[in-house]
Amino acid sequence: MASESNEVVEEFRFFRVFKDGRVDLFMPPVEEIPPSDDPSTGVRSKDVVISSDPPVSARIFLPRVSDPARKLPLLFYVHGGAFCMLSPFSRIYHKFVSTVAAEAGAIAVSVEYGLFPSRPIPACYEDSWAALRWVAGHAGGDGAEPWLNEHADFGRVFIGGDSAGGNISHTLAARVGSIGLPQGVKVVGVVLVHPYFGGTDDDQMWLYMCPTNGGLTDTRLKPAKEDLARLGCEKVLVFVAEKDHLMEVGIGYYEELKRSGWRGSAELVKNFGEEHCFHVHNPEYEKAVEVKDKFVSFIKHS
């Protein structure tokens, strides 16, 4: 009986599934670090609870404020991790988002969404949308979070994410375009870094993680032309990496967006010679700095 319970019935890039239903993630649990005030950059961070049921939270980053009367652009960030790993509280994402906030002069909200297997897809999409709506609910200046009330410019909102977070960021922009956000909230741009979409050998993994999936044509896996055509932003920046198995689907997303009839402007940046999400794992590396600088410039000059 014990040997039967250890029988592997499914195996994917990031986890295996046993016959008794247990899921074994190949990556160890992420080490989380607390929010902090960084004296070197002047960035302060804090954690907030957005919802207790379902559990949704976020880490907010506030850069040094030289003029309290001047509102700051707002970045809503969605971390990567194959829909089953990592966190905005992990060291790599804390550092990346904090650095972008400091250099772009932007207040940033990095969302903690539900992960497979404890919360299968679509929890990641629904939690992220709930968090974005919570953020947008501060546009009138009377929300629950003082930093957002006092410092955020809701006419200059950006959505960004990498890998799975890039995929989620697309769905958020599509919802903004179809459902909208409260009056006074404008999503200017979206940044997708090495985004995940369907068309690779990871398709079956995504379908397994989403029991209510719509098959290989599910619009979260393969964005629909009508969703692309009505993305709720003016500008999109897409990064792809040459040695990333997701490079072709990232390029495909960019090309289909351009053909969809969407009226915004899109830019594609290729990271030659690089692997998937290299920029967050080695942030001091010259080409990682280039990715971060391009991300920062997109916010500052949009």
N, C-alpha and C positions, 0 to 999 in steps of 0.2 A: 504494500500500500504506500509506503514511504517513497519507494522508487517511482511509483506511478505519479505521486504528487510532484516529483522533481522532473517529470517529463516536460520538455520544452515543446510547445505547440506553435509558437510564433516567435520569430526573431527579426528585429529591425536594427537600424543603425545605432539607436540609442538605448534600446531595452529589449528584454526577452519576456515572454509570457509563458507561465507554467500551466499545466493541465488543470490544476486546482484554482486557476484564476489569478495567482500572485504575479506581480510585475516586478522585475528586477532591472532597475536603472543602472546602466553601466558607469555613469559618472557618480562620484561620491557626493553627498549633500554639500551644498555651497556654504562656505563660511560667510556669515553675515557680519557687517561692521555697523556700529551705531552711528547715528547722525552726529555732526560735530560742527564747530566753528573753525575754519581754516585760516590761521593768521597770515599765511603766506599769500593767499589769494583774496582774502576778505569774504569768501563765500561762507554763508551760514546754512545749515540744513536742519530739517526737523521731519519727523514722521507724523502722518495724520491718518486717522481711520475714516474711510469714506462710507463704508457699510459694514455692519457686523454680520448680516445674514442676507446675501452671501458675503463672506469675508473679502473686502476690498480695501486696500490701503495704498499709501503713496509716500514717497520721500520728496520733499520740496526743497529746492535750492534757491537761496536769495543772494545775489552778488552784492558786492560793496555798493552802497547807495550814497552817491555824492550829492545828489539833488533830490530830496524827497518829493518835490513837486513833479518830477519827470517820471512818467510811467515807462515801464520796461516791457519789451516784447516777451511773450510767454511761449515756452517750449513744453509740449506734452510729449514725453518720451516713453516708448514701449520697448522693453528689453527683449533680447533674443534668448534662445535656449530650447529650440525644437518643441515648444509648447509643453515641455515636461521638466525643465531645469532652469536654474539661475533665478535672479531676483534683483530688483533695484537696490537692495541692501547689500549685495555682494560687492567686494572690493573693486572689481573691474568696472562695474556700471556706476558705482558711486563716483569713482575717479573720472570716468569719461563725462558723465553728465555735469559734474561739478566744474570740470575744466571748460566745457562748452558754456555753461552759465557765466563763468568768470570772464571769458574772453569775448563772448557775444553781448555781455551786459544784459542777460535775459534771466528772468525768473523761470525755473524749470520744475515741472511736476513729473516724476518718474513713477509709473504705476506698478503696483504689485497685484497681478491678476492670478486667477486660479490655474493650477497646473495639473496635467494628467500625471498619475492615475487617480489621485484623490478627487480631482474635479475635471472630468473629461471635457474636451471641446464640445460645445461652444462656450464654456465658461470664460475662456480667455478673451473672446470677442465681446461677450456681454459685460464682463467686468470692466474692460477697457472703455467701452461706450458709456457705462454708468459713471466711470471716473471722469471722462471727458465732459459729460453733462454736469457733473458736480462742480468741476472747475468753471465751466461756463456759467453756472448759477451764481457766480460772484460778480458778474458783469455790472450789476446794479450797485455794487459796493456794500452789500449787506449780507454777504455769505458767511459761512462759519469760520473761514480761515483769514485772519487779519492780513497776512502777507499778500494774499491775492487781492483782497479788497483795496489795499493801500498802494500796491506797486505794479499790478499787472495792467498792461495795455491790451484790452480785449479786441481791439481793432487790428492787432498784430500777433495772431496766434499761429504757431507752427506745430505740426505733428511730425514726429520722427521715430524711427526704430530700425533695428538691424535683424536680419535673419527672420525668425518667426515674428519678431516685433515689426519688421518691415511689412510682412503680410498683414498683420493686424492693423498697422497704420493705414494701409490701403483701404481696408474695410471701413475704418473710421471716416476716412475722407469720402468714401462712397455714401455713407450714411449722412454725413453733413450735407452732401449734395442732394440727397433725396428727402431726408427728414428735416434737416436744418438744426440750428442751435438757437438759443434765445437771442432776441434782438440786441444788437450792439456787439455781437461776437462774430469776428471774421477770421477764418482760417486763410492765411496768406499763402503758406507753402507747406509742402510735405517732403520729407527726406527719407528715402528707402535705401538702407545700406545692406548690400548683399541679400536682398529679400528672397524669401521662400515662396514659390508658387508651384503649382502642379506641372508635371512633365518630366519628372525624374524618378529614380528608383525609390524615392522616399514617399511616393504617392500612397502606397499601401499602408505605410506607417501612419500618415495623417488620417486615412480612412478608418484605421483601427482605433485611433484616439478619439474619433468623432462618431459614436454609435448611430447618431441621427443624420449621418452624411447623405448627400445627394448624389453619390457616385463621383466618377472622374470629371463630370461637368459641374460639380458643386461650385458656385460662383466665388466661394472663399478660396477654393483651390485653383480654379481657372476663372479669373475675373471676366465678367460679362461685358460686352461692348457697351451696353447701355449704362452700366455702372461706371466704366471708364469715361464715357462721354459727359457724365454729370458729376465728376469729382468736384467736391466742394472747396476748391482752392484755386489760386491763380498760377502757381508755379510748382513743379515737381523736380526734384533732384534724385537721380538713381545712380548708385554706385554698384559696380560689379567687379569681381576679382578674377583674374585670368586662370588661376589654379583651383577655383571653386567649382564644384559640380553644379552649383546653382547659377553659374554665369549665363548660360544660354537662356534660362527662363527669365532672368533679370533683363537681359537684352530684349527678349520677346515682349515682356511687359511694357518696356519703354516704346517699342515699335508699335504695339497695338494701341497704346495710349495716343500716340501721334496720329494714328489712322482713325481713331474712334469718333472724331468730330469735336472732341473736347477743345475748348477755346483758350486754354492756358498755354504756358510755355514749359517745355520739358528739356532737361539736360541729362546726358548720360556720361558718367565718368568711369573709365576702366582703370583698375589697379593692376598694372602689368606685373607678372611674376609673383603675385601674392595669393595667399590662401584665404579661405572663408573667415571673415571677421578678425583678421589679423590685427586690426587697429586697436581693439580693446585689450588684447592679450600682451601687446608690447607697445604701450603708448608713446614711449620715448623714441621708437624707431622712426627714422626720417620719413618713410612713406606713410606711417601711421599719423604723424604730425600733419602731413599733407591732407589726409582725409579729414582730420579734426579741423584744420584751418579752412577747408572748403565748406564744411558744415557750418562753422562759425560765420564765414563770409556770407553764406546764403541767408542767415538770419539777420545779420547787420545791414545788408544791402537790399533787402526785399521790403 
